[in-house]
Amino acid sequence: MLPLETYSAVNAEWLIFLSPELASRAQFGWTITVHILFAALSVGLAPFIIYFTWKDVWTDDERFSRLRSFWVTVFAVGFVMGTVTGIPMSFQFGTNFPRFATIAGELIGGPLAFEAKMAFFLEAVFLGILLFGRERVSDRTYVLSSVLVGIGAWLSAFWILVVNAWMQTPQGYDTITQNGMRVARLTDPVAAFLTPRLPWMYVHMVNASVISVALLVGGVSAYLVWKTHDSTAWQASLKIAVLLLLVTAPLQAVHGDAYGRHVADTQPQKFAAMEAHYETGQADLHLLAFPKDLSALTDPHAENLYTVSLPGLGSYLATGGDPDAEVLGLNEYEHNPPVALVFWSFRFMVGLGFLFIGLAMWGGSLTYRDKLADSDRFLKAMMAATPLGYAALLTGWYVTEIGRQPWVIQGELKTSDAVSQSLTAGEAMATLAVFLIVYVGLIAAALLVLRWLVREELQDLGVLAPSQETGHGRIPWVGGDD
Amino acid sequence: MTELLSVDRYLLDALPEVWFGVVMFALAMYVVLDGFDFGIGMLYATRSDEDDRETLLSVFGPVWDANEVWLVAFGTMLLAAFPSVYSRLLADNYLLVIGFVLALLFRGIAPELREQCEDDRWQRMCDASFVGGSTLAPLLFGVLAGRWIFDVPTLSVPALLTGVGLTTVSVVTGAAFISAKTGSSLAADLRRYGIAGTVSYLGGVAILLTTVVVTDAGGTADAVLSVPIAVVVALSALSGLAGIGFARREQYRRWLVSALTLPALLSLLVALLLYPVIYPATGLTVREAVVSPLALNLVTVMGLPVLLLVLWYFKFLYGVFSGPVVDESYGP
């Protein structure tokens, strides 16, 4: 075990943010929230980009050149945003959680370095070619570039999740004393990289990204179809998004159910928080729970909830069929995560997941009857669902990360012991404020760009009169040879 | 895997030193490649003509993102091989690091956002963010490097001069890069900034090293007066002066080559000043700070071949976009 100091109990007063620890946690949580939006965009949009590029290059279908040009621009803006928000993250382990970086450096440094070298470079280099090299490389190299960009995005997620999965189910190491500090030492790379959590996390995260982006593509396409009625390109785009949802949304539910059992087995405390299960014993499934007072929202010890429950279903889900099984409760642990946040995030995610399945089935049946573009009600539902995939993805991420607290490395190192000792509350607060403001601006800018792109598309389709201010001109590009 | 990879000794006896070299190489790649991006960003402020500005953006558009990945490669490899140095360096320089990454953020998004809307006010805002970020990023990164190498406060001559050094050398490489990519009138106009930058850079390095010797900052006075460093400094002066000559004679490709050796030599200077210590503030040497044999063997076997592959497709990328920029508009 690593040297653990006493965990300073979190209290509900706002003054807690004056501590460097909570300001650091809020900063990390906020920066990763925004980064994940763009990282998931790369992962989820990659299959669309590859497909549109391939169709555009190998068929003379004008529809796909329009779709490719639109979504590659979105991809490029998202990738830039992902890069600029990812660079601070790559340093935050050092700036805010240096004791975590020192203690776990041997275990997490390798995978993070592999992410940069195997994935990030691949994505960045070939995106340059995909964006600006159409006239400079052969068709084959061009399509290959889109595939390599996609592989880069998916590999990137893989190596990042290697690190995160190790933090959830750590193994493959022992501890030694180095320079007066007890640190983790790698003993078994295969065990440390291929942790029990990795396959569950990877499938769930990549699938969630594809669902989120399918809903984004579907929502934008539905809007353009609704506006124009006869755009065959955007009808095709809508159909592809619906078909992709038809596969990925049900998969997420089936996989998520099994993933839940895996969490119950490997992180019983997180499972108990997800289900607000306080006393060890038979677990009920709480459909709804309301805190009796406001402090229960942030107090990790909150037990006073009004609940509407289905008896035994929690046990049934945790074990895969036994409604009477004993499930460990939060009473087993001295310190618990903020239960209400985890509980509600989980319910929000699962509820949205079922909504997506319904939406996919609806769209599927319309596609089958060849009426996808005709149902205004469905088009409006798709438009309304545009941001919901992201909402589900983020709340799912909160379940994973907040549900693990107070641990940063499950069972080994507490978050409070990982924080910088030299960081002052003032520095932490000031930078938190700057990140809050700047990242809100980034999201606003990304949404503005999407809006301009959609408006420009409407102008091109002849639905909207061209206006002076929103013209979108590519900068002149490289041409000619030596 | 543990049977194939030794747990109790390094694959090569000198592997810790090799990794010190690899980390410094990544730093050099970053300083050289993103350096000219920064330089272009600063020179952008001197252009008011819209066509000139768009040409400047075109020059580095396809490559800047890939260039910037070298920073992440540097950071993560430092973490993988020397986690305690990574942690202490970043924790000790909290505000500098956050300021630096924010400067990178502002300069990174600006060109991409600028081209999405032709509104004047929007473009002016993006331009300000681009120029400001491009100036602050090398300055803050240089100050950070100065604090690292010389163990001095932020507001001290060695730290500030290191910041100024990185900023001026970026102006030199930026001007040379634009000149080599565009030729003609823009180059003729920009080379004077390149020449002024070279003079200030060489002067700055001379003052910096003199100050370090006089004050013995970080105990590096002896190191500065050694032969290898004298050779690196002499080579810098030579390639700087040669660069000025090439720029005057409009031999822009040669100028670019000599200009790019300046930040490369600067990184070499950093490595020579540090070694065998890796973090003077803690007194830790490379051997003391390095991770255990198995972890280092693993990043060597899995990481170094990939790094070679990366260098190969970087060459491919620069090959695809070689040649001068002309006014030919195409994109996705």
Interface residues (C-beta under 8 A of the other chain):
Chain A: R68 S69 V72 T73 A76 V77 F79 V80 M81 T83 V84 T85 G86 I87 P88 S90 F91 F93 G94 T95 P98 R99 A101 T102 A104 G105 E106 L107 I108 G109 G110 L112 A113 F114 E115 A116 K117 M118 F120 F121 L122 A124 V125 F126 L127 G128 I129 L130 L131 F132 G133 R134 E135 R136 V137 I176 Q178 N179 M181 V183 R185 L186 T187 D188 P189 V190 S420 Q421 S422 L423 E427 T431 V434 V438 L442 A445 L448 V449 W452 L453 E469 T470 G471 H472 G473 R474 I475 P476 W477 V478 G479 G480 D481 D482
Chain B: M1 T2 L5 V7 E54 T55 L57 S58 G61 P62 V63 D65 A66 E68 V69 L71 V72 A73 G75 T76 M77 L79 A80 A81 P83 S84 Y86 S87 R88 L89 L90 A91 D92 Y94 L95 V97 I98 V101 L102 L104 L105 G108 I109 E112 L113 E115 Q116 C117 E118 D119 L284 E288 A289 V291 S292 L294 A295 L298 V299 M302 G303 V306 L307 V310 Y313 F314 F316 L317 V320 F321 S322 G323 P324 V325 V326 D327 E328 S329 Y330 G331 P332
